Amino acid sequence: MAKIPVSPTETERCIESLLAVFQRYAGREGDNCTLSKKEFLSFMNAELASFTKNQKDPGVLDRMMKKLDLNCDGQLDFQEFLNLIGGIAQACHIALCMQIPPGHHQPKKL
């Protein structure tokens, strides 16, 4: 009996997207499993441009890279990259929760 193809769930599509975005930037300068500083800056300026263009401090991305680089190898592996994404998602979630009146469950668009 043939299996019926199942469409990926919304969460599965989000995971696939995160993997695809990471792979799009990783390896441009060598290791395709990590982001170099230059690759990280390219990612931030392209994928999170609204964040980077609003920064008044030119050193903020350098400090972010250093803080995210937990093993201090000068690169961001996928787990370190996920720490960035998770932190941003958490900040967005907190902002969203502050906009929802108590007792309401319909989130507003950011």
OpenMM code with the backbone's topology and positions (N, CA, C; nanometers):
from openmm import Vec3, app, unit

residues = "MET ALA LYS ILE PRO VAL SER PRO THR GLU THR GLU ARG CYS ILE GLU SER LEU LEU ALA VAL PHE GLN ARG TYR ALA GLY ARG GLU GLY ASP ASN CYS THR LEU SER LYS LYS GLU PHE LEU SER PHE MET ASN ALA GLU LEU ALA SER PHE THR LYS ASN GLN LYS ASP PRO GLY VAL LEU ASP ARG MET MET LYS LYS LEU ASP LEU ASN CYS ASP GLY GLN LEU ASP PHE GLN GLU PHE LEU ASN LEU ILE GLY GLY ILE ALA GLN ALA CYS HIS ILE ALA LEU CYS MET GLN ILE PRO PRO GLY HIS HIS GLN PRO LYS LYS LEU".split()
positions = [
    Vec3(0.0837, -0.1165, 0.0000),
    Vec3(0.0000, 0.0000, 0.0000),
    Vec3(0.0893, 0.1243, 0.0000),
    Vec3(0.0620, 0.2154, -0.0920),
    Vec3(0.1420, 0.3368, -0.1062),
    Vec3(0.1098, 0.4363, 0.0048),
    Vec3(0.2146, 0.5030, 0.0517),
    Vec3(0.1937, 0.6051, 0.1540),
    Vec3(0.1447, 0.7332, 0.0879),
    Vec3(0.0517, 0.7977, 0.1527),
    Vec3(0.0006, 0.9254, 0.1042),
    Vec3(0.0971, 1.0331, 0.1521),
    Vec3(0.1482, 1.1159, 0.0585),
    Vec3(0.2406, 1.2206, 0.1013),
    Vec3(0.1713, 1.3175, 0.1979),
    Vec3(0.2404, 1.3501, 0.3025),
    Vec3(0.1872, 1.4409, 0.4030),
    Vec3(0.2609, 1.5737, 0.3896),
    Vec3(0.1852, 1.6800, 0.3806),
    Vec3(0.2465, 1.8126, 0.3736),
    Vec3(0.3124, 1.8450, 0.5066),
    Vec3(0.4262, 1.9150, 0.5017),
    Vec3(0.4899, 1.9530, 0.6277),
    Vec3(0.4009, 2.0488, 0.7074),
    Vec3(0.4116, 2.0389, 0.8367),
    Vec3(0.3362, 2.1289, 0.9239),
    Vec3(0.3993, 2.2681, 0.9192),
    Vec3(0.3312, 2.3648, 0.9754),
    Vec3(0.3846, 2.5011, 0.9806),
    Vec3(0.5176, 2.5029, 1.0556),
    Vec3(0.5249, 2.4305, 1.1649),
    Vec3(0.6487, 2.4254, 1.2434),
    Vec3(0.7610, 2.3594, 1.1640),
    Vec3(0.7301, 2.2517, 1.0942),
    Vec3(0.8314, 2.1854, 1.0108),
    Vec3(0.8813, 2.2788, 0.8997),
    Vec3(0.7911, 2.3549, 0.8414),
    Vec3(0.8320, 2.4513, 0.7381),
    Vec3(0.9217, 2.5598, 0.7972),
    Vec3(0.8924, 2.6031, 0.9189),
    Vec3(0.9769, 2.7033, 0.9859),
    Vec3(1.1178, 2.6490, 1.0092),
    Vec3(1.1261, 2.5250, 1.0530),
    Vec3(1.2571, 2.4616, 1.0753),
    Vec3(1.3326, 2.4512, 0.9431),
    Vec3(1.2633, 2.4075, 0.8380),
    Vec3(1.3266, 2.3991, 0.7059),
    Vec3(1.3772, 2.5361, 0.6621),
    Vec3(1.3012, 2.6403, 0.6885),
    Vec3(1.3411, 2.7759, 0.6515),
    Vec3(1.4660, 2.8195, 0.7273),
    Vec3(1.4695, 2.7915, 0.8577),
    Vec3(1.5880, 2.8268, 0.9368),
    Vec3(1.7128, 2.7548, 0.8841),
    Vec3(1.6975, 2.6268, 0.8535),
    Vec3(1.8100, 2.5508, 0.7981),
    Vec3(1.8545, 2.6092, 0.6649),
    Vec3(1.7592, 2.6417, 0.5790),
    Vec3(1.7913, 2.6964, 0.4465),
    Vec3(1.8612, 2.8310, 0.4570),
    Vec3(1.8144, 2.9168, 0.5464),
    Vec3(1.8765, 3.0485, 0.5623),
    Vec3(2.0188, 3.0334, 0.6155),
    Vec3(2.0359, 2.9483, 0.7156),
    Vec3(2.1712, 2.9266, 0.7692),
    Vec3(2.2645, 2.8777, 0.6592),
    Vec3(2.2203, 2.7797, 0.5827),
    Vec3(2.3043, 2.7224, 0.4761),
    Vec3(2.3330, 2.8229, 0.3646),
    Vec3(2.2413, 2.9157, 0.3422),
    Vec3(2.2616, 3.0179, 0.2389),
    Vec3(2.3820, 3.1060, 0.2715),
    Vec3(2.4071, 3.1302, 0.3988),
    Vec3(2.5167, 3.2187, 0.4397),
    Vec3(2.6408, 3.1427, 0.4844),
    Vec3(2.6244, 3.0258, 0.5431),
    Vec3(2.7381, 2.9472, 0.5932),
    Vec3(2.8191, 2.8935, 0.4763),
    Vec3(2.9490, 2.8901, 0.4929),
    Vec3(3.0348, 2.8267, 0.3938),
    Vec3(3.0787, 2.9157, 0.2806),
    Vec3(3.0360, 3.0383, 0.2780),
    Vec3(3.0831, 3.1282, 0.1725),
    Vec3(3.2336, 3.1513, 0.1838),
    Vec3(3.2847, 3.1380, 0.3061),
    Vec3(3.4271, 3.1596, 0.3299),
    Vec3(3.4977, 3.0343, 0.3817),
    Vec3(3.4411, 2.9200, 0.3653),
    Vec3(3.5081, 2.8001, 0.4150),
    Vec3(3.4112, 2.6970, 0.4655),
    Vec3(3.4084, 2.6797, 0.5977),
    Vec3(3.3282, 2.5750, 0.6610),
    Vec3(3.1791, 2.5995, 0.6365),
    Vec3(3.1125, 2.5032, 0.5721),
    Vec3(2.9700, 2.5215, 0.5425),
    Vec3(2.8796, 2.4865, 0.6607),
    Vec3(2.9389, 2.4578, 0.7758),
    Vec3(2.8617, 2.4292, 0.8969),
    Vec3(2.8689, 2.5433, 0.9977),
    Vec3(2.9368, 2.6528, 0.9599),
    Vec3(2.9487, 2.7661, 1.0510),
    Vec3(2.9386, 2.8974, 0.9731),
    Vec3(2.9082, 3.0031, 1.0470),
    Vec3(2.9096, 3.1382, 0.9921),
    Vec3(3.0348, 3.2084, 1.0407),
    Vec3(3.1152, 3.2582, 0.9484),
    Vec3(3.2284, 3.3427, 0.9858),
    Vec3(3.1730, 3.4798, 1.0264),
    Vec3(3.2589, 3.5653, 1.0741),
    Vec3(3.2152, 3.7000, 1.1114),
    Vec3(3.1581, 3.7713, 0.9888),
    Vec3(3.2255, 3.7605, 0.8759),
    Vec3(3.1785, 3.8252, 0.7529),
    Vec3(3.0435, 3.7669, 0.7099),
    Vec3(3.0272, 3.6361, 0.7194),
    Vec3(2.9001, 3.5711, 0.6841),
    Vec3(2.7892, 3.6134, 0.7805),
    Vec3(2.8229, 3.6249, 0.9095),
    Vec3(2.7262, 3.6693, 1.0094),
    Vec3(2.6797, 3.8114, 0.9782),
    Vec3(2.7744, 3.8997, 0.9464),
    Vec3(2.7386, 4.0374, 0.9132),
    Vec3(2.6507, 4.0424, 0.7888),
    Vec3(2.6835, 3.9603, 0.6900),
    Vec3(2.6030, 3.9528, 0.5685),
    Vec3(2.4617, 3.9061, 0.6013),
    Vec3(2.4503, 3.8017, 0.6834),
    Vec3(2.3201, 3.7514, 0.7268),
    Vec3(2.2412, 3.8612, 0.7975),
    Vec3(2.3021, 3.9262, 0.8945),
    Vec3(2.2323, 4.0283, 0.9728),
    Vec3(2.1853, 4.1432, 0.8843),
    Vec3(2.2721, 4.1882, 0.7933),
    Vec3(2.2367, 4.3022, 0.7085),
    Vec3(2.1310, 4.2684, 0.6050),
    Vec3(2.1212, 4.1424, 0.5645),
    Vec3(2.0217, 4.1015, 0.4656),
    Vec3(1.8932, 4.0507, 0.5299),
    Vec3(1.9060, 3.9639, 0.6279),
    Vec3(1.7896, 3.8957, 0.6838),
    Vec3(1.7274, 3.9692, 0.8016),
    Vec3(1.8049, 4.0474, 0.8725),
    Vec3(1.7537, 4.1225, 0.9875),
    Vec3(1.7855, 4.2714, 0.9702),
    Vec3(1.7652, 4.3186, 0.8484),
    Vec3(1.8019, 4.4555, 0.8123),
    Vec3(1.7294, 4.5600, 0.8966),
    Vec3(1.6041, 4.5330, 0.9327),
    Vec3(1.5316, 4.6315, 1.0131),
    Vec3(1.5964, 4.6476, 1.1510),
    Vec3(1.6563, 4.5417, 1.2012),
    Vec3(1.7290, 4.5502, 1.3286),
    Vec3(1.8598, 4.6265, 1.3101),
    Vec3(1.9380, 4.5892, 1.2097),
    Vec3(2.0714, 4.6476, 1.1947),
    Vec3(2.0658, 4.7941, 1.1546),
    Vec3(1.9697, 4.8323, 1.0707),
    Vec3(1.9661, 4.9722, 1.0267),
    Vec3(1.9218, 5.0667, 1.1372),
    Vec3(1.8558, 5.0144, 1.2408),
    Vec3(1.8119, 5.0983, 1.3521),
    Vec3(1.9162, 5.1096, 1.4629),
    Vec3(2.0293, 5.0437, 1.4469),
    Vec3(2.1343, 5.0487, 1.5483),
    Vec3(2.2203, 5.1732, 1.5297),
    Vec3(2.2332, 5.2492, 1.6355),
    Vec3(2.3158, 5.3701, 1.6297),
    Vec3(2.4620, 5.3390, 1.6618),
    Vec3(2.4852, 5.2267, 1.7286),
    Vec3(2.6197, 5.1867, 1.7692),
    Vec3(2.6786, 5.0942, 1.6625),
    Vec3(2.7849, 5.1384, 1.5920),
    Vec3(2.8415, 5.0548, 1.4856),
    Vec3(2.9065, 4.9256, 1.5362),
    Vec3(2.9363, 4.9161, 1.6654),
    Vec3(3.0008, 4.7973, 1.7195),
    Vec3(2.9050, 4.6921, 1.7694),
    Vec3(2.7743, 4.7171, 1.7574),
    Vec3(2.6767, 4.6246, 1.8162),
    Vec3(2.6850, 4.4857, 1.7525),
    Vec3(2.7039, 4.4763, 1.6224),
    Vec3(2.7098, 4.3444, 1.5580),
    Vec3(2.8357, 4.2680, 1.5993),
    Vec3(2.9467, 4.3385, 1.6152),
    Vec3(3.0687, 4.2730, 1.6633),
    Vec3(3.0483, 4.2160, 1.8032),
    Vec3(2.9846, 4.2935, 1.8902),
    Vec3(2.9589, 4.2459, 2.0266),
    Vec3(2.8606, 4.1296, 2.0272),
    Vec3(2.7600, 4.1341, 1.9386),
    Vec3(2.6658, 4.0230, 1.9283),
    Vec3(2.7383, 3.8958, 1.8874),
    Vec3(2.8246, 3.9080, 1.7879),
    Vec3(2.8996, 3.7916, 1.7394),
    Vec3(2.9818, 3.7321, 1.8537),
    Vec3(3.0505, 3.8160, 1.9281),
    Vec3(3.1332, 3.7672, 2.0392),
    Vec3(3.0484, 3.7005, 2.1475),
    Vec3(2.9332, 3.7591, 2.1765),
    Vec3(2.8466, 3.7025, 2.2801),
    Vec3(2.7851, 3.5692, 2.2353),
    Vec3(2.7505, 3.5592, 2.1084),
    Vec3(2.6908, 3.4364, 2.0559),
    Vec3(2.7927, 3.3241, 2.0403),
    Vec3(2.9180, 3.3595, 2.0163),
    Vec3(3.0249, 3.2621, 1.9904),
    Vec3(3.0699, 3.1986, 2.1220),
    Vec3(2.9894, 3.1048, 2.1712),
    Vec3(3.0115, 3.0468, 2.3039),
    Vec3(3.1428, 2.9716, 2.3166),
    Vec3(3.1893, 2.9085, 2.2092),
    Vec3(3.3155, 2.8339, 2.2175),
    Vec3(3.4353, 2.9169, 2.1724),
    Vec3(3.4145, 3.0444, 2.1452),
    Vec3(3.5210, 3.1406, 2.1133),
    Vec3(3.6099, 3.0957, 1.9979),
    Vec3(3.5495, 3.0369, 1.8945),
    Vec3(3.6294, 2.9945, 1.7786),
    Vec3(3.6216, 3.0935, 1.6626),
    Vec3(3.5545, 3.2070, 1.6829),
    Vec3(3.5445, 3.3078, 1.5782),
    Vec3(3.4393, 3.2752, 1.4728),
    Vec3(3.3600, 3.1714, 1.4972),
    Vec3(3.2557, 3.1285, 1.4038),
    Vec3(3.1283, 3.1023, 1.4837),
    Vec3(3.0149, 3.1041, 1.4145),
    Vec3(2.8901, 3.0645, 1.4775),
    Vec3(2.8439, 2.9333, 1.4167),
    Vec3(2.8331, 2.8303, 1.5005),
    Vec3(2.7770, 2.7042, 1.4505),
    Vec3(2.6250, 2.7155, 1.4554),
    Vec3(2.5563, 2.6115, 1.4123),
    Vec3(2.4112, 2.6192, 1.4025),
    Vec3(2.3461, 2.6402, 1.5388),
    Vec3(2.3978, 2.5778, 1.6443),
    Vec3(2.3413, 2.5981, 1.7784),
    Vec3(2.3571, 2.7437, 1.8218),
    Vec3(2.4716, 2.8012, 1.7969),
    Vec3(2.4937, 2.9416, 1.8331),
    Vec3(2.4013, 3.0328, 1.7513),
    Vec3(2.3810, 2.9989, 1.6253),
    Vec3(2.2880, 3.0718, 1.5389),
    Vec3(2.1457, 3.0617, 1.5956),
    Vec3(2.1063, 2.9418, 1.6399),
    Vec3(1.9735, 2.9237, 1.6985),
    Vec3(1.9564, 3.0049, 1.8269),
    Vec3(2.0650, 3.0248, 1.9014),
    Vec3(2.0581, 3.1087, 2.0207),
    Vec3(2.0178, 3.2513, 1.9821),
    Vec3(2.0714, 3.3012, 1.8715),
    Vec3(2.0339, 3.4332, 1.8213),
    Vec3(1.8862, 3.4355, 1.7831),
    Vec3(1.8447, 3.3381, 1.7029),
    Vec3(1.7062, 3.3328, 1.6562),
    Vec3(1.6107, 3.3186, 1.7748),
    Vec3(1.6462, 3.2317, 1.8688),
    Vec3(1.5625, 3.2134, 1.9878),
    Vec3(1.5521, 3.3399, 2.0710),
    Vec3(1.6620, 3.4107, 2.0860),
    Vec3(1.6607, 3.5356, 2.1621),
    Vec3(1.5728, 3.6408, 2.0971),
    Vec3(1.5814, 3.6505, 1.9648),
    Vec3(1.4978, 3.7465, 1.8919),
    Vec3(1.3509, 3.7054, 1.9030),
    Vec3(1.3238, 3.5760, 1.8851),
    Vec3(1.1858, 3.5273, 1.8954),
    Vec3(1.1297, 3.5533, 2.0356),
    Vec3(1.2114, 3.5326, 2.1368),
    Vec3(1.1666, 3.5555, 2.2741),
    Vec3(1.1355, 3.7032, 2.2971),
    Vec3(1.2202, 3.7918, 2.2466),
    Vec3(1.1959, 3.9359, 2.2608),
    Vec3(1.0665, 3.9764, 2.1893),
    Vec3(1.0430, 3.9199, 2.0712),
    Vec3(0.9189, 3.9480, 1.9975),
    Vec3(0.7977, 3.8955, 2.0733),
    Vec3(0.8118, 3.7778, 2.1316),
    Vec3(0.7018, 3.7185, 2.2086),
    Vec3(0.6667, 3.8062, 2.3291),
    Vec3(0.7666, 3.8542, 2.3980),
    Vec3(0.7432, 3.9411, 2.5144),
    Vec3(0.6734, 4.0690, 2.4711),
    Vec3(0.7206, 4.1279, 2.3596),
    Vec3(0.6571, 4.2498, 2.3087),
    Vec3(0.5117, 4.2227, 2.2701),
    Vec3(0.4871, 4.1090, 2.2090),
    Vec3(0.3521, 4.0718, 2.1686),
    Vec3(0.2623, 4.0532, 2.2901),
    Vec3(0.3132, 3.9864, 2.3927),
    Vec3(0.2344, 3.9631, 2.5134),
    Vec3(0.1992, 4.0934, 2.5834),
    Vec3(0.2846, 4.1911, 2.5721),
    Vec3(0.2576, 4.3201, 2.6350),
    Vec3(0.1452, 4.3949, 2.5619),
    Vec3(0.1193, 4.3574, 2.4362),
    Vec3(0.0152, 4.4235, 2.3572),
    Vec3(-0.1209, 4.3572, 2.3742),
    Vec3(-0.1245, 4.2345, 2.4259),
    Vec3(-0.2493, 4.1590, 2.4381),
    Vec3(-0.3122, 4.1887, 2.5742),
    Vec3(-0.4364, 4.2371, 2.5742),
    Vec3(-0.5019, 4.2609, 2.7039),
    Vec3(-0.5179, 4.1289, 2.7804),
    Vec3(-0.5102, 4.1333, 2.9128),
    Vec3(-0.5274, 4.0113, 2.9929),
    Vec3(-0.6590, 3.9415, 2.9588),
    Vec3(-0.6546, 3.8093, 2.9472),
    Vec3(-0.7726, 3.7306, 2.9188),
    Vec3(-0.8026, 3.7135, 2.7710),
    Vec3(-0.7277, 3.7798, 2.6841),
    Vec3(-0.7481, 3.7663, 2.5398),
    Vec3(-0.6423, 3.6734, 2.4833),
    Vec3(-0.6792, 3.5972, 2.3824),
    Vec3(-0.5876, 3.4997, 2.3256),
    Vec3(-0.5523, 3.5262, 2.1804),
    Vec3(-0.6110, 3.6268, 2.1193),
    Vec3(-0.5816, 3.6565, 1.9798),
    Vec3(-0.4622, 3.7502, 1.9726),
    Vec3(-0.3452, 3.7019, 1.9268),
    Vec3(-0.2290, 3.7904, 1.9191),
    Vec3(-0.2445, 3.8915, 1.8064),
    Vec3(-0.1899, 4.0100, 1.8311),
    Vec3(-0.1868, 4.1128, 1.7283),
    Vec3(-0.0626, 4.0930, 1.6430),
    Vec3(-0.0698, 4.1329, 1.5187),
    Vec3(0.0477, 4.1270, 1.4305),
    Vec3(0.1476, 4.2302, 1.4770),
    Vec3(0.2773, 4.1946, 1.4720),
    Vec3(0.3814, 4.2902, 1.5106),
    Vec3(0.4024, 4.3926, 1.4044),
] * unit.nanometer
topology = app.Topology()
chain = topology.addChain("A")
for resn in residues:
    res = topology.addResidue(resn, chain)
    for name in ("N", "CA", "C"):
        topology.addAtom(name, app.Element.getBySymbol(name[0]), res)
